[in-house]
């Protein structure tokens, strides 16, 4: 199989590339149908996904069997003032990629987010729950999903949340770095969700591709916590002496409104692949044990 991964330098894209290129399968259980796949990873320095001419040229000439779009405008606060750019990357480009993928007969996989939901309530969101985003980021991702689905009904959309990986910036690295510098950290304790290891997400995406899944799936590590609880676990596992103190959202204002509760329900995914997602505690423990893989 010939696979294209956009956003290949990001947290998820790099994990997908690592797994697909790992001939000895040290990264986990690579589906048999994907072993020895030919993989091309591209990031913005090679392909700007908003450039429709270059996108069409690459997809038509590449003859890919599968296209996994991990590229996104993910700076939630910056998106509030960069609406045009966020829309181009999160909405227009995925829709165009999906349409050209359909024209070439390639499977199209698109990565989305918990931010498509309002963040109200206390029950994990299911795939068919109506989206009602409160941020520019969430709105552009939801309209991107809708455009992908309308342009390519056989596409696969995978939503995740609170993602962290070995490459790039994320909450875990920020907490570890700050905890090494400060005696006390103050972290929000009234926003709840599912921390997700990019390695686990990558594995499940590949499993879904191998079984020919389409439609929308949720994929996060199991269990729900607040950012404060997550930070405490990170500091404790890192054996740092920093004190973690809870605060409210009102005490830590941000330009973009954060969801109070954005946990996702994984039951559809677990039924499809036959494996339950491991707990967020187990996932973060393994991640921190391999902190030597951290890159900026």
Rosetta blueprint (number, residue, H / E / L):
1 X L
2 X E
3 X E
4 X E
5 X E
6 X E
7 X L
8 X L
9 X L
10 X L
11 X H
12 X H
13 X H
14 X H
15 X H
16 X H
17 X H
18 X H
19 X H
20 X H
21 X H
22 X L
23 X L
24 X L
25 X L
26 X L
27 X L
28 X L
29 X L
30 X L
31 X L
32 X H
33 X H
34 X H
35 X L
36 X L
37 X L
38 X E
39 X E
40 X E
41 X E
42 X E
43 X L
44 X L
45 X L
46 X L
47 X L
48 X L
49 X L
50 X L
51 X L
52 X H
53 X H
54 X H
55 X H
56 X H
57 X H
58 X H
59 X H
60 X H
61 X H
62 X H
63 X L
64 X L
65 X L
66 X E
67 X E
68 X E
69 X E
70 X L
71 X L
72 X L
73 X L
74 X L
75 X L
76 X H
77 X H
78 X H
79 X H
80 X L
81 X L
82 X L
83 X H
84 X H
85 X H
86 X H
87 X H
88 X H
89 X H
90 X H
91 X H
92 X H
93 X H
94 X H
95 X H
96 X H
97 X H
98 X H
99 X H
100 X H
101 X H
102 X H
103 X H
104 X H
105 X L
106 X L
107 X E
108 X E
109 X E
110 X E
111 X E
112 X E
113 X E
114 X H
115 X H
116 X H
117 X L
118 X L
119 X L
120 X L
121 X L
122 X L
123 X L
124 X L
125 X E
126 X L
127 X L
128 X L
129 X L
130 X L
131 X L
132 X L
133 X L
134 X L
135 X L
136 X H
137 X H
138 X H
139 X H
140 X H
141 X H
142 X H
143 X H
144 X H
145 X H
146 X H
147 X H
148 X H
149 X H
150 X H
151 X H
152 X L
153 X L
154 X L
155 X L
156 X E
157 X E
158 X E
159 X E
160 X E
161 X L
162 X L
163 X E
164 X E
165 X L
166 X L
167 X E
168 X L
169 X L
170 X L
171 X H
172 X H
173 X H
174 X H
175 X H
176 X H
177 X H
178 X H
179 X H
180 X H
181 X H
182 X L
183 X L
184 X E
185 X E
186 X E
187 X E
188 X E
189 X L
190 X L
191 X L
192 X E
193 X E
194 X L
195 X L
196 X E
197 X E
198 X H
199 X H
200 X H
201 X H
202 X H
203 X H
204 X H
205 X H
206 X H
207 X H
208 X H
209 X H
210 X H
211 X L
212 X L
213 X L
214 X L
215 X E
216 X E
217 X E
218 X E
219 X L
220 X L
221 X L
222 X E
223 X L
224 X L
225 X E
226 X E
227 X H
228 X H
229 X H
230 X H
231 X H
232 X H
233 X H
234 X H
235 X H
236 X H
237 X H
238 X L
239 X L
240 X L
241 X L
242 X L
243 X E
244 X E
245 X E
246 X E
247 X E
248 X L
249 X H
250 X H
251 X H
252 X L
253 X L
254 X L
255 X L
256 X L
257 X L
258 X L
259 X L
260 X L
261 X E
262 X L
263 X L
264 X E
265 X L
266 X L
267 X H
268 X H
269 X H
270 X H
271 X H
272 X H
273 X H
274 X L
275 X L
276 X L
277 X L
278 X L
279 X E
280 X H
281 X H
282 X H
283 X H
284 X H
285 X H
286 X H
287 X H
288 X H
289 X H
290 X L
291 X H
292 X H
293 X H
294 X L
295 X E
296 X L
